[in-house]
Amino acid sequence: MIPFNKLTPTPDEEAQFYKAAEQVIASGWYINGNNCAAFEENFANFTGTTTCVGVANGTDALEIALRSVGVSADSTVATVANAGFYTTTALRALGATPAYIDVESDTHLMALDALRERLATGAKLDAIVVTHLYGLLADMPAFRALADQYGVRLIEDCAQAHGARRDDYMAGSLGDMAAYSFYPTKNLGALGDGGAICTRSDALAQNAKHFKQYGWTAKYVVGGQGGRNSRLDEIQAAFLSIQLEHLDANNARRRDIAHAFSQGITHNAVTTPPVRGEDYVGHLYVIKADNRDGLAAHLKDAGIATDIHFPVPDHQQLVMAESDAAKVSLPMTEALAGLCLSLPCHPKITDDEVDAIIAAVNSWAC
C-alpha cells in the first residue's frame, strides 16, 4: 500500500530526535524554556515577521490571533467554508459570526472579487481570515490592500503553507497576524500537537502572549477576560527546530512530486492543478473528478491511499444548521466539495511510487 502520509523518521532523523529529547529531559525545563525561545526566534526570521508566539495547537493559534486583533462575540469575520471548519471552530469559541465567502474554481482560495463585493455593500465585517489552502499562497498584497481600504483586520491561516513564498514576501508576513499548525502531517510538523502565531506588531504579539497564558499581565495577575492555557512544549519546540532546517528541501520535494503528477496524469476525466512555483509547497495535491468515489475505489484496489479535503463545507455542517451564517449561497464551494480527491504527496514518496500513482490514475476505466 502506498500510504497517504508516511511519518516514520529515517534513521538520521530518529537519531536527531532522540538526541534532542535527551537534551530536553536532562535540562529539567519542559515549558517556556530555551528551546521554545530559540524556535520562536528562528521561525519569526524564517517567516519574515518580528515575533513568533508558540501555542499548543493550530486551532488555538487561530482563536488567540482573532482575539488579539479584537474579535469578540459581537464580531463578524470573513472566511471560507472549504477548509475543514478550523476557522469556524475558533469563531464559534469566541461567539463571533462567520461571513462565508465563495472561492475561485482554479485555486480553491477565497475569491477576492466576492470579498470586495461583500465589503462594498457596507455589511458589518470586523476581520478577514485568508486561508492558504493545500499549500498555495493567496494573493496577499491584494487582500492587504483591500483590508486596509476598509479598515478591517487581516489574519493569515498558514496551517497548510509553511514556507510558501512569492516575490519578496512569505506566507504569514503580510497579515496583521498569522496562525500556524504544527500537527504531525503539516509541512512543518511536530511529533505531537503544536502551533504558533506570527506578527510584525509588538502590540499584537503582546496580546497573544497575554491570552495564551491565563491572561496574565504578570505571574498570577490576571489582567482581563479571554485568557487560556496554550503553550508549546519544550520537547516539541526542539523537534520543530530540527524540522525547520529541512523545511525548504522537503517543500521542494513536495513540489517536484506535484509537478510530476500534473505533467503525468493525462486522464480526460481528471482535472489536475497547474504546475506552480514556490508559492505552492505541496501540502496537499488535489485533483478533481466527477466520479470521485469511483476513482478513489480504483486507486484503493491499486494499493494507493487517498483522502478528501474537505467533503462537507462549513456552512453545511450539522452544527451550523440553525445559524444565520449557514443561510448563504456558495455555489463554487459546494461544487468543489463533491469533486476533490487528494493523492499522496509527501517527501518520503519514492519516484517509483510517483510513477505508480500516475499510472493508476491514467488506467482508471471510469
PyMOL commands that set and color helices and strands:
alter all, ss='L'
color gray80, all
select helices_A, chain A and resi 11-27+34-47+58-68+86-94+112-120+133-135+140-150+202-212+234-245+247-264+292-301+314-316+318-320+324-326+331-337+351-362
alter helices_A, ss='H'
color red, helices_A
select strands_A, chain A and resi 51-55+76-79+97-100+127-131+153-157+165-166+169-170+177-181+195-199+216-218+221-222+285-288+340-343
alter strands_A, ss='S'
color yellow, strands_A
deselect
rebuild
show_as cartoon
